[in-house]
Amino acid sequence: MATIFTKIANGEIPSYKVAESKDFYAFLDINPLAEGHTLVIPRNTEADYIFDLDDETYAGLTAFAAKVAKAIRKAIPCKRVGVAVLGMEVPHTHIHLVPLQSEGDLNFANEKKQLTPEQFAAIASKISAAFEN
C-alpha cells in the first residue's frame, strides 16, 4: 500500500507543491513550524529510513533538498534554513526544511503555525518561483 507521501507526489492527494523532478518532490508541511516549512521526498522509493536509501537516491535527495533550501531562503525572510530528518510520523523518507530566525525555531514541540489555504498557496508560489532547476 502506498504511503501518504507517495499519494501526494502522484497527485492523488492535494499538496502545496514547491518543486519537483522525476525523482523528487517538495511540498509545504501542512503543520508547519514556520511559514515555508517544506518536506522533500524521493518519488521512487518508500524507504522509511533515510540511511536505507541507496547511495544514488540519498545523494540526489540531498542535492535536490539543497536547491529547495536555496529557493526557500530567497522567498522567505530567514537567517538560515534548518534541516531535520526525523521520519517518525510518516514511514517514507523525508527531509524537513524549516526557515529559521533562531535555533529554537527547529523545535518540533513548538506550536505549529495556522495558515489559510490562500496563505499556503501564496508561500508555495513564492518558493516555487525562486526554485532553480
N, C-alpha and C positions, 0 to 999 in steps of 0.2 A: 504494500500500500504506500502511495506517495506521501511524503511529508507535506505539511502546510507550506513550507518554503518552496518545494518543487511545484506545488499547485500555483503559488504566487508567480514564480518565474515563468510558468507555462501560460499565464494569463487566465487560469481557471478561477482564481480569487483575485479581486482587485487590489492594487497597491499603488503607492505613490512612487513611481519609478524615477530614479535619479540617473542611472546609467546602465548600459548592458552591452554585452558582446555575445558571441556564440557560446562562450564557455562560462561567463559570469554574469551576475545580476545584482544590482544595488538598488535598494528601496528604503524609504523612510520607515523607521521604527514607529509603530502606532502608539507606543507607550514611551515617549522619548524623555531622556534626561535633560535634553536641551533642544532648542529648535535646530533642525539639521541633523539630528541623531539618525544615522544611516546604518543599515545592515548590508553586508556584502557576502554573497554566497556563490559556491560553484554550482553550475547547472547540471553537470554530467556525473555527479556522484551525490549520494545521500549519506556519505560517511558522517557519522555522528561526531567524531573526534578529529580535530584539525591535524593532529600528528599521525593519523591513519591515512591521510591523503598521500597519493603517490607524489614523488618529487616534482614532476612537471605541473601537476594541478596545484600543489602548495605554492610553488614559485609564481605561477600565473595568478593565483588568487591574491597573493601578497602584492604583486606588481599592479594588478587592477585596483586593489584597495588603496594603494598609494596615489593613483590617478584620481580616484574618487575623493580622497582626503584633500588633495590639492584643490579640487573644484569646490569642496565644502569651505575651505579656508578663503577662497576668492569670494564666495557667495554669502557667507555668514560671518559677521564680525566676531572674531575669537582670537585668543592668543596662541592656541595650538588646537590640533585635532587629536584627541586621545584615542587610543586603540585598546580594545579589550576583547579577549576570546574566552567566553565563559561556556556557552553552549549547553547549559543545564536545562533550559526551558523548552527548547525545540531540538529534537535529535537529528540535526542537519548542520554540518559545519557552517559557522557564520562568524564574521568579524564585525564588531561594533565600532563605528567611527563617531565620536562624540565631540562637538565643538566645546572647547574649554576656555573659561576665564581664569580658573584656578584648579589645582589638583583635586579639591573636594568635589568638583563637578562630575567626576567619574565614579562616584559612589552610587552603586545600584540600589542602595537603600533610600536614596533621596526620593522626594516626592516627584512623580512624573508630571510633565507638562500636559496641560489640557489644551488641545488645539482644535479648531474647527476644520471641517473638510476643505474649506477655502484657504485657510492658513497652510494646511499640509500641501495643497496643490501649488500654492504660490512658492513655498520653500523648495519643493521638488523641482519646479520650473527654474528657479534661480540657480540651483546646484547643477541641474542638467545643462543649462546654458553655459555654465563655466567649465563643464567637463570637456577635456580634450582627448580624443581617441588616439 
